[in-house]
């Protein structure tokens, strides 16, 4: 295959990111340009604005567009069946909509599946035949590669129940993993803790409007020794560890690759997860698995979606 210019877009609950990428089968890929905006309450408008800017830069040389979307996807028909963290696009024929805008081939995939494909193609998955990618952000997603192939399954690991009588989730289940281990959960738990005890560092952020805190704020406070922040991150990490142990016990992968913004809190949040997973996994299986960070980071979904678009373009 000759070099092609493709766009990869990652549509998440907090941000929409997109890149213009050149891909050559022999030379690999090169990220030519990146754009990013908050998803907002009109995600379709945000997506079009970002894609318009990259399409203009491609100067008529675009071969296709790959969309990585948080949610359950009907890939054959290009429909977002459900996106719990972006309800505005649930039921949307997104593939046809974007194809109509630009008259180019469009591929659509779940965001975590796209991230797994990206890691297999150019990231931490290159050295493994069997692995699971967990995307840790607003929600928690999963992608599974077995025998060097992306499994065509939903892999909604964020919606495995880790507490039978737990909180209600927007997906309809109770006690979902992402209710306890995602960035959304971490922020919610930190706010609840501050409301009960306002003596920590987080209370003073944003001129006292601590409801605006981010997961990054919580991690920074934890590094400064704030007990509340450290407790919240460790508890979330323990919940993540339960999910990882379930994955190890069911799939016995060679690796669990962790991607997304929360991996920035590796030495508190992820280490707590690894410790919990080591307790709950079958020892024979845990001893053979490596829990490693994504090589591509936030670009995993973009690269995976772009690669899918490249292959679809032929």
ABEGO torsion letter per residue (X at the ends): XBBBBBBBBBBBAABBBBBBBBBBAAAEBBBABBBBBBAEABAAAAAAAAAAAAAAAAGGABABBBBBBBEBBBAAAGBBABBAABAAABGBBAAAAAAAAAGBBBBBBBAAAAAAAAAAAABAAAABABBBBBBBBABBBBBBBBGGBBBBBAGBAAABBABAABBBBAAGBBGBAAAAABAAAAAAAAAAAAAABAABAAAABGGGBAAABBAAAAAAAAAAGBAAAAAAAAAAAAAAAAAAAAAAAAAGBABBBBBEAAAAAAAAAAAAAAAAAAAABBAAAAAABBBBBBAAEAAAAAAAAAAAAAAAAX
